[in-house]
Amino acid sequence: MLMTDDSAPRPGALKPAPTVPDSHCHLADEAFAADLEAVVARAIAAGVSAALCILSADEPDELARARTVRGVWPDVHFAAAVHPHRAAAYGAHPAEAAAVARRAITATGARAVGEIGLDYHYDFAPRAVQREVLAAQARLAIDLDRPVVIHMREAVDDTIGILREAGPALRGVMHCFGGTRDDARRALDLGFYLSLSGMLTFPKAGALRDLATFVPADRLLVETDAPFLAPVPHRGHRNEPAWVQQTVQVLAVARGESVADLADRLRRNFAALLGRDA
């Protein structure tokens, strides 16, 4: 079912849903330090089967909290890398970003390299440095045989170009995808997954819901990006993994699929991204 207006689809009252993974969250963020156990309990009660927790490789406090996250929720997997917002620190030696990411991945047992990418919206780091840091970490992912988690904002051409140049061995997911159908096709042509966030539930996100019908079922993931981007009806509040179910419900309506079938596919896609035992 195509959604062409600006009205969010109405899934009705949320019922107990099949289990789904949250493919991108920041549970080691300080925002969850005070009540992590309660947040995880709500996620498990809501049927969130697993999560990919993103770690900032050059923030020691966040890396230290990863141990607490794993202790509270054994079904969490990690990704670690240098975010494009922090790339400026590596302007003189872009390869050092990959070295920092490698150490963090080794220390935490991370299953993915991320989030990495380009952000030309905020431009917290010079664009040339962002590109060099992204390329260095893409090479690291190939060397470690791990998928990448890509942050791409107002930088489609350069991001796709760097990922293509890295070669066909590179695999991964476009985090919080919100681009055009052409952007989606270019990412899909690289073999990447597209992860949809709570933005899908926003009333004016009709174009994104249309796009969600275009993505092949075996290339879909969902995420919260918690503590950011809380879905309807929680906008304005700190986001948390339990609320990924709102996005799944809206996605199922937009695609004209049952929640059970969609959830089964999302679990399989998440496992395929990270490995068979994810």
Secondary structure as UniProt FT lines:
FT   STRAND          20..25
FT   TURN            27..28
FT   HELIX           30..32
FT   TURN            33..35
FT   HELIX           36..45
FT   TURN            46..47
FT   STRAND          48..56
FT   TURN            57..58
FT   HELIX           60..72
FT   TURN            74..75
FT   STRAND          76..81
FT   HELIX           84..90
FT   HELIX           94..108
FT   STRAND          112..119
FT   TURN            120..122
FT   HELIX           127..144
FT   STRAND          148..153
FT   HELIX           156..166
FT   TURN            168..169
FT   STRAND          172..174
FT   TURN            175..176
FT   HELIX           181..189
FT   TURN            190..191
FT   STRAND          193..196
FT   HELIX           198..201
FT   TURN            203..204
FT   HELIX           206..212
FT   TURN            213..214
FT   HELIX           217..219
FT   STRAND          220..222
FT   TURN            226..227
FT   TURN            232..233
FT   TURN            235..236
FT   HELIX           241..243
FT   HELIX           244..255
FT   HELIX           259..274
FT   TURN            276..277
//
